[in-house]
Amino acid sequence: MTENIFREAKELLNTKPPEMTYEEVLMLKAAMIP
């Protein structure tokens, strides 16, 4: 994993629905990687 993905995940965390966990955001992010 790159720092860029973590940075994007952090940005996603800031805008995520409150019921989502950090792990769910990371899994979503990982699913977006081609």
N, C-alpha and C positions, 0 to 999 in steps of 0.2 A: 504493500500500500504506500501511496505517496503522501507527502504532507498536503498536497493540493486537495486530495480526496478528503482528508481530515478537515481542512479549512472549509471545503464546501459542505461537509456534514455539519460543521459548527454553524454555518450560515443557515442550513436547513433547520437545525435545532431551534434557531431563533424564530423561525416562522412556522414551525411544526404545530399541529394540534396538541394541546396540553396532555392528551391521553397517550400520546406516542412516547415511547422510551428512546433513549439514545441508541440502544441496540437495534430497535426497529428502523430508526433513521439510517444507521449504518447498513443494514440489510437492504433497505430501499436503494441507497446509494450504490451498493455493490451490484444490485440487480440492473442498474442503469449503465454499468460499464459494459461496452460491447465485447 
